[in-house]
Every structure is written in C-alpha cells, then in structure tokens.
C-alpha cells in the first residue's frame, strides 16, 4: 500500500456549547488549524504517483476561500464544531473528489490531533 499525505492550514474561531462552566473551550476562541489529508493506493498511476499533489490544490482553495478566518459555528451551523467533526467534514469533502483519500487529521494545537478514518 502506498500512502501520501499533504498538509494544509487555516485560521478560524469557534465556540463549544454544552461544556462545563468555566471550561475555556466554552468561550469564543480561535485556532491556527493544521489539516493532513492522507491518500492510499495499492498501485501507482502511470507516472508513479498515488495522486499528483498539485491536484489537491482544490482543497487548499476551498479552505482559503470558504473556511479561513471564519467563525466555524456560523459556517457549519453546528454548536459542536470539534476537531473530530471537522476531520469527518473535510474527509467527506475530499473523498468526493479523490477516491484515494483514506483519512483526514485535524490539529487545533501543535500537540493535539483528531483523525477520521473509515
């Protein structure tokens, strides 16, 4: 199995409702997100790629034009915009375009990651 990964970044705010009183994530706050998109294939294409990394620029454009510097609760209409749910949302978006997508990881901080992998 061949695996490739490409990293993307964006900045956005969110607020998690239903958290215990005093929990910092209950307040409006923001993150500099990192998103890793993983693609896998049993065979390489005729050029020797799982997929040309340049083809993933569509996801970069989506993040820059639709997600970056937005309030995620408003954007996604969700009171629970967690890294886990973002991983699923981005996985679904990418999988619809590239069948080789096998997982998406989302980081809100340099030391924390959430992953969606079916």
C-alpha positions in Angstrom: 0.0 0.0 0.0 1.3 3.4 -1.0 0.5 6.4 1.2 0.9 10.1 0.6 0.0 13.0 2.9 -0.4 16.7 2.3 -0.6 19.4 4.9 -2.9 22.5 4.8 -3.5 25.3 7.3 -6.2 27.8 8.1 -7.2 30.1 11.0 -10.7 30.2 12.4 -12.8 30.8 15.5 -15.3 28.5 17.2 -17.1 28.0 20.5 -18.1 24.8 22.1 -21.5 24.9 23.7 -22.6 22.5 26.5 -19.2 22.5 28.1 -18.9 22.7 31.9 -19.0 26.2 33.4 -15.5 27.8 33.3 -14.2 25.5 30.6 -12.0 27.6 28.3 -13.5 26.0 25.1 -16.9 27.3 26.1 -15.6 30.8 25.4 -15.3 32.2 21.9 -11.7 31.4 20.8 -9.7 30.6 17.7 -7.0 28.3 16.4 -4.4 28.0 13.7 -5.6 24.7 12.3 -3.5 22.1 10.5 -5.2 19.6 8.3 -3.4 16.5 7.0 -5.1 14.7 4.0 -3.9 11.1 3.6 -4.4 9.2 0.3 -3.6 5.5 -0.3 -3.4 3.2 -3.3 -2.4 -0.4 -3.9 -1.0 0.6 -7.3 0.7 3.8 -8.6 -0.6 5.7 -11.6 1.4 5.6 -14.9 3.5 8.5 -13.7 4.4 6.8 -10.4 2.1 8.7 -8.1 -0.8 7.8 -5.8 -2.1 11.2 -7.0 -0.3 14.3 -8.1 -0.1 16.6 -5.0 -1.0 19.6 -7.3 -4.4 18.1 -7.7 -5.0 18.7 -4.0 -4.8 22.5 -4.6 -8.6 22.4 -4.9 -8.8 21.7 -1.1 -6.3 24.5 -0.4 -8.5 26.9 -2.4 -11.7 25.6 -0.5 -10.0 26.3 2.9 -8.7 29.7 1.8 -11.9 30.9 0.2 -14.6 29.3 2.4 -13.1 28.4 5.8 -10.1 30.6 6.6 -10.8 33.5 9.1 -14.4 32.5 9.5 -16.4 31.6 12.6 -16.9 27.8 12.2 -20.2 27.6 14.2 -21.8 30.1 11.8 -20.2 28.5 8.7 -21.2 24.9 9.5 -24.4 25.7 11.5 -23.2 23.5 14.3 -22.9 24.1 18.0 -20.3 21.4 18.3 -17.6 22.2 15.9 -14.9 20.0 17.3 -11.7 18.8 15.6 -13.2 15.4 15.3 -16.2 16.7 13.4 -14.0 18.9 11.2 -12.0 15.8 10.3 -15.1 14.0 9.2 -16.4 17.1 7.3 -13.1 17.5 5.5 -12.8 13.8 4.8 -16.2 13.8 3.1 -15.3 16.9 1.1 -12.0 15.3 -0.1 -13.3 11.8 -0.6 -16.0 13.1 -3.0 -13.2 14.4 -5.2 -10.4 11.9 -4.8 -11.3 8.2 -4.1 -7.8 7.5 -2.8 -8.5 9.6 0.4 -8.1 7.3 3.4 -8.0 9.7 6.4 -8.0 13.3 7.4 -6.4 14.6 10.6 -7.1 18.0 12.1 -5.0 19.8 14.7 -6.1 22.7 16.8 -2.8 22.9 18.7 0.7 21.6 17.9 0.2 18.7 20.4 -3.3 17.6 19.7 -4.8 15.7 16.7 -8.2 14.3 15.8 -8.5 11.8 12.9 -11.3 10.5 10.8 -10.5 7.2 9.1 -13.4 4.9 8.0 
